């Protein structure tokens, strides 16, 4: 059993924070497979919705960046290889020391990072939180759930269709009070019938309750 944790982290010296704050790109994602060896000092990032000139200017003045180069570009996104300065704060080494994995990391709306971590237990999470607190790193826990085995993903029984329906319902205000969207609205978004939307939300919610709340 492992613990999946989703959290927002922020600090002025975290990797690429000044570039994120420049808003030269709508989103920056770490390519996680390239970050398994933090000792190399080189990481790969997917940059989405960027003004390339403004983004590269931001990299030039970013105190967490030692060097960079574009690897590939395509419409709407680009891949960059970026090296970090010695004073840059990287969470991946401490997460590795705790026996965990950083599954995903992407820039968020608060000029920091949203990370999805896989840790062995709550004790490891507590140690990570204490590390962040002692280094003045903001650590805001969004959610966590337990998962059988070590794998990259959400609770295994939640289907992609159920997840899409639940996310769409959340993003369009279906769960708000009063509701900001009806089943008919979600039907148009997902291109399925209102009955199918209702069924996916109902079964998906039941699966989340069973996987998370009953396990707790």
C-alpha positions as CSV (number, residue, x, y, z in Angstrom):
1,X,0.0,0.0,0.0
2,X,1.3,3.4,-0.9
3,X,0.1,7.0,-0.4
4,X,-0.6,9.3,-3.3
5,X,-0.4,13.0,-2.4
6,X,-1.3,16.0,-4.4
7,X,0.0,19.3,-3.0
8,X,0.9,22.9,-4.0
9,X,4.4,24.1,-3.2
10,X,5.9,27.5,-3.5
11,X,9.2,29.3,-2.7
12,X,11.1,32.0,-4.5
13,X,14.1,29.7,-5.0
14,X,12.1,26.6,-6.3
15,X,13.1,25.7,-9.8
16,X,11.7,28.1,-12.5
17,X,9.6,30.1,-10.0
18,X,10.7,33.4,-11.5
19,X,9.8,32.1,-15.0
20,X,6.4,30.9,-13.8
21,X,5.8,34.3,-12.2
22,X,6.6,36.0,-15.5
23,X,3.5,34.4,-17.0
24,X,5.3,33.9,-20.3
25,X,3.7,30.4,-20.5
26,X,0.3,29.2,-19.6
27,X,1.7,25.9,-18.2
28,X,5.1,24.3,-17.5
29,X,5.2,20.5,-16.9
30,X,8.2,18.5,-15.7
31,X,8.8,15.4,-17.9
32,X,9.0,13.0,-14.9
33,X,11.0,10.3,-16.7
34,X,13.8,12.7,-17.1
35,X,13.9,13.7,-13.4
36,X,14.7,10.3,-11.9
37,X,18.3,11.3,-11.5
38,X,18.4,14.7,-9.9
39,X,22.2,14.5,-9.6
40,X,22.6,15.3,-13.3
41,X,21.2,18.8,-12.7
42,X,19.4,18.7,-16.0
43,X,15.6,18.4,-16.3
44,X,13.2,18.4,-19.2
45,X,10.1,20.5,-19.3
46,X,7.1,20.7,-21.6
47,X,6.1,24.4,-22.0
48,X,2.5,25.1,-23.2
49,X,0.9,28.2,-24.5
50,X,4.2,30.2,-24.4
51,X,5.3,33.4,-26.1
52,X,8.6,31.8,-27.1
53,X,10.6,35.1,-27.1
54,X,9.1,36.2,-23.7
55,X,9.7,32.7,-22.2
56,X,13.3,32.5,-23.2
57,X,13.9,36.1,-22.0
58,X,12.4,35.0,-18.6
59,X,14.8,32.0,-18.6
60,X,17.8,34.3,-19.1
61,X,17.0,36.3,-16.0
62,X,15.7,33.4,-13.9
63,X,18.2,33.0,-11.0
64,X,17.3,29.3,-10.7
65,X,18.5,28.6,-14.3
66,X,22.1,27.9,-15.2
67,X,21.6,27.0,-18.8
68,X,18.8,26.0,-21.2
69,X,18.2,25.0,-24.7
70,X,15.1,24.1,-26.7
71,X,14.8,20.4,-27.7
72,X,11.7,20.4,-29.9
73,X,8.8,22.6,-30.7
74,X,5.3,22.0,-32.1
75,X,2.1,24.0,-32.3
76,X,1.2,25.2,-28.9
77,X,4.0,23.6,-27.0
78,X,7.8,23.1,-26.8
79,X,10.3,20.9,-24.9
80,X,13.3,22.6,-23.1
81,X,16.2,21.0,-21.4
82,X,17.1,23.2,-18.4
83,X,19.9,23.1,-15.9
84,X,19.6,24.7,-12.4
85,X,21.9,26.8,-10.3
86,X,23.4,25.4,-7.1
87,X,21.1,27.4,-4.9
88,X,18.0,26.2,-6.6
89,X,15.6,24.3,-4.3
90,X,14.7,20.9,-5.7
91,X,12.3,18.6,-3.9
92,X,13.0,15.5,-5.9
93,X,16.2,14.6,-3.9
94,X,14.4,14.7,-0.6
95,X,11.5,12.8,-2.0
96,X,13.9,10.2,-3.3
97,X,15.6,10.0,0.2
98,X,12.2,9.3,1.7
99,X,11.7,6.4,-0.7
100,X,9.1,8.2,-2.7
101,X,8.5,9.2,-6.3
102,X,7.5,12.5,-7.9
103,X,4.9,11.3,-10.4
104,X,3.9,14.7,-11.8
105,X,4.8,18.4,-11.4
106,X,3.2,21.3,-13.2
107,X,3.1,25.0,-12.7
108,X,-0.1,26.3,-10.9
109,X,-2.1,29.5,-10.8
110,X,-0.3,30.7,-7.6
111,X,3.1,31.0,-9.3
112,X,4.4,27.7,-7.8
113,X,4.1,24.0,-8.5
114,X,1.4,21.4,-8.1
115,X,3.0,18.0,-7.5
116,X,1.7,14.5,-7.3
117,X,3.8,12.3,-5.1
118,X,3.9,8.6,-4.3
119,X,5.1,8.0,-0.8
120,X,5.2,4.9,1.4
121,X,3.1,6.1,4.2
122,X,2.0,9.1,6.3
123,X,5.3,9.2,8.2
124,X,7.1,9.9,4.9
125,X,4.6,12.7,4.2
126,X,5.1,14.1,7.6
127,X,8.9,14.2,7.1
128,X,8.5,15.9,3.8
129,X,6.1,18.5,5.3
130,X,8.6,19.1,8.1
131,X,11.4,19.6,5.6
132,X,9.3,22.1,3.7
133,X,8.4,24.0,6.9
134,X,12.1,24.2,8.0
135,X,13.1,25.6,4.6
136,X,10.2,28.1,4.4
137,X,8.6,26.2,1.5
138,X,4.9,26.6,1.3
139,X,3.3,23.2,1.3
140,X,-0.5,23.0,0.9
141,X,-2.0,19.6,0.8
142,X,-4.9,19.3,-1.6
143,X,-5.8,15.6,-1.4
144,X,-4.3,12.2,-0.7
145,X,-5.5,8.6,-1.1
146,X,-4.1,5.1,-0.5
147,X,-3.3,2.8,-3.4
148,X,-2.4,-0.9,-3.7
149,X,1.2,-1.3,-4.9
150,X,3.4,1.2,-6.6
151,X,2.0,2.4,-9.9
152,X,1.4,5.7,-11.6
153,X,-2.3,6.5,-11.6
154,X,-5.5,7.2,-9.7
155,X,-7.4,4.5,-7.8
156,X,-7.3,1.5,-10.1
157,X,-11.0,0.9,-10.3
158,X,-12.0,4.5,-11.4
159,X,-12.3,4.3,-15.2
160,X,-11.2,7.1,-17.5
161,X,-14.8,7.8,-18.5
162,X,-15.8,8.1,-14.9
163,X,-12.9,10.4,-14.1
164,X,-13.7,12.6,-17.1
165,X,-17.3,12.9,-16.0
166,X,-16.4,13.8,-12.4
167,X,-13.8,16.3,-13.5
168,X,-16.1,17.9,-16.0
169,X,-18.9,18.1,-13.3
170,X,-16.5,19.7,-10.9
171,X,-15.1,22.2,-13.4
172,X,-18.5,23.3,-14.6
173,X,-20.0,23.7,-11.2
174,X,-22.3,20.7,-11.0
175,X,-21.4,20.2,-7.4
176,X,-21.9,23.8,-6.4
177,X,-24.9,25.0,-4.3
178,X,-26.9,26.1,-6.2
179,X,-25.7,24.1,-9.2
180,X,-24.1,26.0,-12.0
181,X,-24.5,23.2,-14.5
182,X,-27.1,20.5,-15.2
183,X,-26.8,17.0,-16.6
184,X,-27.8,18.4,-20.0
185,X,-24.9,20.9,-19.9
186,X,-22.4,18.1,-19.0
187,X,-24.0,16.0,-21.8
188,X,-23.0,18.6,-24.3
189,X,-19.4,18.9,-22.9
190,X,-18.8,15.1,-22.9
191,X,-20.9,14.4,-26.0
192,X,-22.9,11.6,-24.3
193,X,-26.5,11.4,-23.1
194,X,-27.6,13.0,-19.8
195,X,-28.4,9.4,-18.5
196,X,-24.9,8.3,-19.3
197,X,-23.4,11.3,-17.5
198,X,-25.5,10.6,-14.5
199,X,-24.4,7.0,-14.4
200,X,-20.7,7.8,-14.7
201,X,-20.9,10.4,-11.9
202,X,-22.8,8.0,-9.7
203,X,-20.6,5.1,-10.3
204,X,-17.4,7.2,-10.1
205,X,-18.5,8.8,-6.8
206,X,-19.2,5.4,-5.4
207,X,-15.8,4.1,-6.4
208,X,-14.0,7.1,-4.9
209,X,-15.9,6.6,-1.6
210,X,-15.0,2.9,-1.6
211,X,-11.4,3.4,-2.5
212,X,-10.7,6.4,-0.2
213,X,-13.2,6.9,2.6
214,X,-13.9,3.3,3.4
215,X,-10.2,2.5,3.2
216,X,-9.5,5.3,5.8
